[in-house]
Amino acid sequence: MRSAVTITLLPEAKAGPFVFADLREGCRAAKDLGFDGIEIFPPSAEAVREAIPVLREHGLPLAAVGTGGGAVRHKLSLTHPDRDNRERAREFVRSLIDVAAESGASAIVGSMQGSWTEFDRELTLRLLANSINKLGDYAESRGVLLLYEPLNRYETNLLNTLADAAGFLGQRATRNVRILVDLFHANIEEADMAASIRAHARYVGHVHWADSNRRAAGLGHTDFAPIAAALRDSGYGGYISAEVFPLPDPQSAARHTIESFRKHFPR
């Protein structure tokens, strides 16, 4: 398993759950603390391309690219009632799949999934399925793993648990989509996070290592030991990434994360 820390390149997301909001500061800290990679939340594919030389300067690979900037800045959604909005959302995700392909990273669909509002839930899920099928196939053609992130009930009313996401993905024609397990969301929705990971281990492709309060591991009340055991026992070999608030400050959040990673995944 490899460690990663998040950096947002989107000014509107500075108050969000990202450890660093300055690219060079984040890369310097990640290198000094011994992180294995960087997860980026960008406003566009071009912003990622401009960031890659800085990551390379610090010897840090790009672990994953978030696509939520399409929702935050451009108000796009893969399940939006407007057909043009949905197509622009897919194009935005495709552009980030392309830049992920250039760096061997994964691409994440989280907030871009949207929620059901104007349509009923079943129709909205069909729209989501259509997009995930197309994007999963496109990502496969580019050699990129597409990650689908189930969110908690306060952020979407579509798929909230690992079981929901696994059942949804199990029905898809594409086999190039895995689940991003975010422990903050799972803490809200799962009765037993470790048991859910064990039950759906074959679908797990990325992990957001966050405490119950969305702060760095060790600053809330999550018991990480059984979760780490479930990941180790299942043979998970992907990234353990800190998508957490930069509290009490970015350096401390990063340090708490890497200390937790080394404690639970010693090398």
Summary of the structure (lengths in Angstrom):
residues: 267
radius of gyration: 17.0
end to end distance: 9.1
largest distance: 49.8
contacts: 962
relative contact order: 0.14
helix: 48%
strand: 15%
